[in-house]
Amino acid sequence: MDITTCAQKCKDASTSMAALPATIKNQALEHIKDVLLKNGNRIAKHNTADIQKAKKDQLDAPLIKRLKFDSDKIAESCDGIDSLIKLPDPVGVTLKATLLDKGLELYKVSRPIGVIGVIFESRPDALVQIAALCLKSGNAVLLKGGSEAAGTNRILADLIHDAGVRSGLPDGWLVLLERRDQVTRMLALNDFVDLIIPRGSNAFVKLIMDNTLIPVLGHADGICHIYVDSKAEADMALQICTDSKCQYVAVCNAAETFLIHEKVAANFLPQLKKQMDKHGVTIYGCKKTCAIISCDQATQAHWQTEYLDYKVSVKVVGSLKNAISHINRYGSGHTDVIVTADKQRAVQFMDHTDTANAFWNCSSRFADGFRFGLGAEVGISTNKIHARGPVGLEGLMIYQWRLIGNGHKVADYSGPCARAYLHTELNLSFKGDA
Amino acid sequence: MDITTCAQKCKDASTSMAALPATIKNQALEHIKDVLLKNGNRIAKHNTADIQKAKKDQLDAPLIKRLKFDSDKIAESCDGIDSLIKLPDPVGVTLKATLLDKGLELYKVSRPIGVIGVIFESRPDALVQIAALCLKSGNAVLLKGGSEAAGTNRILADLIHDAGVRSGLPDGWLVLLERRDQVTRMLALNDFVDLIIPRGSNAFVKLIMDNTLIPVLGHADGICHIYVDSKAEADMALQICTDSKCQYVAVCNAAETFLIHEKVAANFLPQLKKQMDKHGVTIYGCKKTCAIISCDQATQAHWQTEYLDYKVSVKVVGSLKNAISHINRYGSGHTDVIVTADKQRAVQFMDHTDTANAFWNCSSRFADGFRFGLGAEVGISTNKIHARGPVGLEGLMIYQWRLIGNGHKVADYSGPCARAYLHTELNLSFKGDA
């Protein structure tokens, strides 16, 4: 099938998806779980073939590792589906209700977005997770996976799609694209795809963001800062710096830069150095930092580097204001932390820092959908509209205004004898049952 | 000043704008009102010059009419500012609060988006309105108006910017761009501009949407449908069709197509024809329509035409499902209405129609921020993310996650002795005062 036909099919399916009752969606999720568990051997066969081909093609070891989709991964995916089943249906929730006039009721009701385009690199677990998230939220999904995982993705997509259709989902609710050139063409399908979610490296996400008019939900860099204020408790600051940098270095919410107020630098930096040494973290310091502790000198480039490694940039700043300016200039609007005992300064930091997650006296590593208790994580967004920070199912939702009248006309509300609007809040939910 | 410098200045100002207390913002709005009222003569002088130049350049009469910004327009603009002052501050509202663990509190707090880019055609009132909306919502604003209104826009921008600065707003909170080539350059400023709001003709809005990676809030077409169901009360359907089409034809929420269920067509169409004749509306009907009433035959092109005029397309459809398919294919996702006495069919219509405003038994003309009681209207959006339908100040807002701990580290929540998260809802608002 040509890509426009695929996309049209997915778009057509999206209107039925949007109208599905919660029971059908949950049954479909149960069926998908069953089918994945029952077809472990078939999936393994395809996955082994993908891995063998990758080895033959001499792909990098970490990439081959990410390719693996064995019974443990299936079990993990099914756990994820289980927790989705337990969540309330995000579709059809009344967000606001207003009585415009007698018998004229306005409801703002949550609705699925429509067609979600997902482009992901090798990890096949991403396919299962995103398909389940789209299903639960009543969206149709157009998927494009990495060519290395082609066999695994194909069997997973077929199993999931068909289990869904057998449970009452419309044919075409999930469409897998398989040719590499289809990514570029998908990015141009603004008439059919309503939102793109990219899953992969920073460079990959950036490439997608820069090449489509379709809204993209996600983040490229995660250059997170810990600012140790003049009013910080040294021991707390030390622990937060260590956790934020060292607890797991390869993730977007790990700290990449420490900003240290000059009043506490002489005392704090040697302790920080000791901790970083203990964890094998290399420090790239500004001139002032280098004058206090022994470390490599940072260049301009270090302030805009996301290491994802046992490396950290350190800068001494003259004021809270300077710390904020540095973050707003070099940060990526992901997660930024202030350590201080002074609430007023903490609030000033949060009010002025242009970031999705503004934290006070805790680790940057908490920036995560699971830790936030969102139930399911669609991704982490550094966008300035729609959804920001860790995004749960609400990132896959929009709303519809539903106005219910009894023959009401605008003409009656204009001119010299115009009726007035009431505009009173209604404590009611939109009820779909007759 | 070069455009990147302008945009950088605006971006810098946006962080201070985001942190302003409500009192300062309301005082600034009061000052702006005063300044506009006191400088009526100066504004009139510049506006007269613009109009004289437009006449000399032989611009179209409707365009010249829209250019006019006299004392009536000033008074109208000031009324708008007054109603904005009365609205609660949209910044800093706690949208959600969760206790993650003892002493670890998560707040989702409303925040301004940042820099709003506004591109508008000749109407200078748009400048005043959008500047006031951005101010109230704590956003900085980069404006580009039509060259015909250059003098009026310049004096208005200067007066408004300076009145704001005198009230405590940061320098550069409002920047007016004046060269035509700057529109194209503004559309490429994704590092500085967070959201674009275009105000003008459909073609103008479409051009902007198709040429920028920056999110755009707005709508191009407004091809609104009225579907008269087999279960519709004929008299109510007639009144709704008439109000939706004829109450004011030149607006986006006016109806452009009537879909009539075949069971009622023979009875309903002659009555509809009589009403349309009375209002001087030309009907373009499908073959079946033409067989029942005398009218011009519609071609494929009519289903996708927004007339904004005394013209309407009429189609006989075989079922509710066909009506929905027609709307999903040819509609613009703006406003679509079902007239029916059957609730189940109305819900089916709303659940399956991909539209921002799904109405039941009332006129499409109600799709409007004022009528919805939103307090202020930023625009009407047909987007599938962020904001949809009539958009109030919340369209200029995003949120920030604020996590407040007491030295909390992620390491304590992992491994064999991991602490568990509580994830209990907090009935608290984030308080900024120390």
Chai-1 contact restraints between the chains, C-beta under 6 A:
chainA,res_idxA,chainB,res_idxB,connection_type,confidence,min_distance_angstrom,max_distance_angstrom,comment,restraint_id
A,T15,B,N328,contact,1.0,0.0,6.0,A-B,restraint_1
A,T15,B,H352,contact,1.0,0.0,6.0,A-B,restraint_2
A,A19,B,D351,contact,1.0,0.0,6.0,A-B,restraint_3
A,A19,B,H352,contact,1.0,0.0,6.0,A-B,restraint_4
A,T98,B,G373,contact,1.0,0.0,6.0,A-B,restraint_5
A,I113,B,K384,contact,1.0,0.0,6.0,A-B,restraint_6
A,G114,B,K384,contact,1.0,0.0,6.0,A-B,restraint_7
A,D194,B,K384,contact,1.0,0.0,6.0,A-B,restraint_8
A,L195,B,I385,contact,1.0,0.0,6.0,A-B,restraint_9
A,P215,B,I385,contact,1.0,0.0,6.0,A-B,restraint_10
A,M236,B,G407,contact,1.0,0.0,6.0,A-B,restraint_11
A,Q239,B,G407,contact,1.0,0.0,6.0,A-B,restraint_12
A,Q239,B,K409,contact,1.0,0.0,6.0,A-B,restraint_13
A,D243,B,K409,contact,1.0,0.0,6.0,A-B,restraint_14
A,D243,B,V410,contact,1.0,0.0,6.0,A-B,restraint_15
A,D243,B,A411,contact,1.0,0.0,6.0,A-B,restraint_16
A,Q247,B,V410,contact,1.0,0.0,6.0,A-B,restraint_17
A,Q247,B,A411,contact,1.0,0.0,6.0,A-B,restraint_18
A,N328,B,T15,contact,1.0,0.0,6.0,A-B,restraint_19
A,K343,B,A434,contact,1.0,0.0,6.0,A-B,restraint_20
A,Q344,B,A434,contact,1.0,0.0,6.0,A-B,restraint_21
A,V347,B,G432,contact,1.0,0.0,6.0,A-B,restraint_22
A,M350,B,R402,contact,1.0,0.0,6.0,A-B,restraint_23
A,D351,B,A19,contact,1.0,0.0,6.0,A-B,restraint_24
A,H352,B,T15,contact,1.0,0.0,6.0,A-B,restraint_25
A,H352,B,A19,contact,1.0,0.0,6.0,A-B,restraint_26
A,N357,B,W401,contact,1.0,0.0,6.0,A-B,restraint_27
A,A358,B,Q400,contact,1.0,0.0,6.0,A-B,restraint_28
A,A358,B,R402,contact,1.0,0.0,6.0,A-B,restraint_29
A,F359,B,L403,contact,1.0,0.0,6.0,A-B,restraint_30
A,W360,B,I404,contact,1.0,0.0,6.0,A-B,restraint_31
A,N361,B,G405,contact,1.0,0.0,6.0,A-B,restraint_32
A,N361,B,N406,contact,1.0,0.0,6.0,A-B,restraint_33
A,N361,B,G407,contact,1.0,0.0,6.0,A-B,restraint_34
A,C362,B,L403,contact,1.0,0.0,6.0,A-B,restraint_35
A,C362,B,G405,contact,1.0,0.0,6.0,A-B,restraint_36
A,C362,B,H408,contact,1.0,0.0,6.0,A-B,restraint_37
A,S363,B,K409,contact,1.0,0.0,6.0,A-B,restraint_38
A,S363,B,V410,contact,1.0,0.0,6.0,A-B,restraint_39
A,R365,B,V410,contact,1.0,0.0,6.0,A-B,restraint_40
A,F366,B,L403,contact,1.0,0.0,6.0,A-B,restraint_41
A,G373,B,T98,contact,1.0,0.0,6.0,A-B,restraint_42
A,G373,B,H423,contact,1.0,0.0,6.0,A-B,restraint_43
A,K384,B,I113,contact,1.0,0.0,6.0,A-B,restraint_44
A,K384,B,G114,contact,1.0,0.0,6.0,A-B,restraint_45
A,K384,B,D194,contact,1.0,0.0,6.0,A-B,restraint_46
A,K384,B,I398,contact,1.0,0.0,6.0,A-B,restraint_47
A,I385,B,L195,contact,1.0,0.0,6.0,A-B,restraint_48
A,I385,B,P215,contact,1.0,0.0,6.0,A-B,restraint_49
A,I385,B,H386,contact,1.0,0.0,6.0,A-B,restraint_50
A,H386,B,I385,contact,1.0,0.0,6.0,A-B,restraint_51
A,H386,B,H386,contact,1.0,0.0,6.0,A-B,restraint_52
A,R388,B,I398,contact,1.0,0.0,6.0,A-B,restraint_53
A,G389,B,W401,contact,1.0,0.0,6.0,A-B,restraint_54
A,I398,B,K384,contact,1.0,0.0,6.0,A-B,restraint_55
A,I398,B,R388,contact,1.0,0.0,6.0,A-B,restraint_56
A,Q400,B,A358,contact,1.0,0.0,6.0,A-B,restraint_57
A,W401,B,N357,contact,1.0,0.0,6.0,A-B,restraint_58
A,W401,B,G389,contact,1.0,0.0,6.0,A-B,restraint_59
A,R402,B,M350,contact,1.0,0.0,6.0,A-B,restraint_60
A,R402,B,A358,contact,1.0,0.0,6.0,A-B,restraint_61
A,L403,B,F359,contact,1.0,0.0,6.0,A-B,restraint_62
A,L403,B,C362,contact,1.0,0.0,6.0,A-B,restraint_63
A,L403,B,F366,contact,1.0,0.0,6.0,A-B,restraint_64
A,I404,B,W360,contact,1.0,0.0,6.0,A-B,restraint_65
A,G405,B,N361,contact,1.0,0.0,6.0,A-B,restraint_66
A,G405,B,C362,contact,1.0,0.0,6.0,A-B,restraint_67
A,N406,B,N361,contact,1.0,0.0,6.0,A-B,restraint_68
A,G407,B,M236,contact,1.0,0.0,6.0,A-B,restraint_69
A,G407,B,Q239,contact,1.0,0.0,6.0,A-B,restraint_70
A,G407,B,N361,contact,1.0,0.0,6.0,A-B,restraint_71
A,H408,B,C362,contact,1.0,0.0,6.0,A-B,restraint_72
A,K409,B,Q239,contact,1.0,0.0,6.0,A-B,restraint_73
A,K409,B,D243,contact,1.0,0.0,6.0,A-B,restraint_74
A,K409,B,S363,contact,1.0,0.0,6.0,A-B,restraint_75
A,V410,B,D243,contact,1.0,0.0,6.0,A-B,restraint_76
A,V410,B,Q247,contact,1.0,0.0,6.0,A-B,restraint_77
A,V410,B,S363,contact,1.0,0.0,6.0,A-B,restraint_78
A,V410,B,R365,contact,1.0,0.0,6.0,A-B,restraint_79
A,A411,B,D243,contact,1.0,0.0,6.0,A-B,restraint_80
A,A411,B,Q247,contact,1.0,0.0,6.0,A-B,restraint_81
A,H423,B,G373,contact,1.0,0.0,6.0,A-B,restraint_82
A,G432,B,V347,contact,1.0,0.0,6.0,A-B,restraint_83
A,A434,B,K343,contact,1.0,0.0,6.0,A-B,restraint_84
A,A434,B,Q344,contact,1.0,0.0,6.0,A-B,restraint_85
